Amino acid sequence: MPRERRTGGGIDRLPSGRYRVRIVTPDGRRLSLGTYPTKRAAEAAYAQSVADQANGKPATPSAVTTPTLGDYASSWVDTRLTKRGEALRPRVKDLYLMQLRLHIVPTFGNSRLARITTARVRDWNARLRGPDGPGASTAAKCYRLLRSILTTAVEDGLITANPCTIKGAGIEPADERPIPTVDQVHDLVGLLPERMRCVALLAAFIGLRRGEILGLRRGDIDLDRCEIAILRQRQIDRHGAHLVGPPKSDAGRRVLAIPAALVADLGNHLDVFAQPGDDGYVFTGQKGGPLAPHVWQDAWHKARTEVGIPEIHLHDLRHLAGTLAASTGASTKEVMYRLGHSTHQAALRYQHATRSRDRAIADAMDRLLLGPKGDPPVAR
């Protein structure tokens, strides 16, 4: 139902079926008075607010009539836009809905927005981080989602302040991931089915994400120029549908130089396994269709178990690519470009790994310089 435009505000119907009343205050602010189950109730609330303002009584949203978190969050996910003004991607939308269903709605779903307090949010966050909760990483993600939803509620005039004000609650712990060696990558590649070997090579030695690898088309790879263009990603949603879209961020769209050592492997793969034509997918399954993530994952799990590194994820190979790039002396901006990062923080971890290795080199040099007894060298 389109919003009914009125001189002092309006009434509109939300996706939940409830009716929201908004007014314009004497100082020009748009203020929501909450939602109502029927249009008649909304009309009565609107009329009362007009009368109250005429009598000099300030209009304020009612804690009783603000929508529940469950109703409001559902509408929020449906209408949320990215920073680029685009609708949420299906995978992101699915992630938000899962976080709401599993960790947010069970606690706050039936609560009116105006009755969600900082104390309640703090207790909820502590439970998520506790021994019986999903852990600190999931807690931080869910806290950021709840904070974003309630920020929009403030913008809509449904609540006057966001109760998500807990310092550090939205910060995820930066767990150190294991980084495989170059030799381990070659061992893994040797155990993968031939049609999947270049997946690991592109992750480990160029730094592509899984979705970027699965989204590659034949026309994206120019072996004569030794270049590969990252223009899209391909993923699978929870219903099994293929989702093809732009890379994760604007920084993800890039053209990268291919190390000469990979050219022969990529050329052979294109000749044997890729679909025909410039639009043909580079990575395919046994029946010739686009390679499914679960098929890759099964082969990857088997290979890493046989090598003896079952904890290694494909994304850890990407970390190897970042570390190798940093070890060549690449600047932070150069590492950011190669890996498609939009923030310095993500790229700096590879400089950190390189500095750690540099410290080990210096320590080894100390052992050579000091001699077996630990004596410093004699100046000549």
Secondary structure, 3 states (H helix, E strand, C coil): CCCEEECCEEEEECCCCCEEEEEECCCCCEEEEEEECCHHHHHHHHHHHHHHHHCCCCCCCCCCCCCEHHHHHHHHHHHCECCCCCECCHHHHHHHHHHHHHHHHHHHCCCEHHHCCHHHHHHHHHHHHCCCCCCHHHHHHHHHHHHHHHHHHHHCCCCCCCCCCCCCCCCCCCCCCCCCCHHHHHHHHHHCCHHHHHHHHHHHHCCCCHHHHHCCEHHHEECCCCEEEECCEEEECCCCCEEEECCCCHHHCEEEECCHHHHHHHHHHHHHCCCCCCCCECCECCCCCECCHHHHHHHHHHHHHHHCCCCCCHHHHHHHHHHHHHHCCCCHHHHHHHHCCCCHHHHHHHHHHHHHHHHHHHHHHHHHHHCCCCCCCCCC
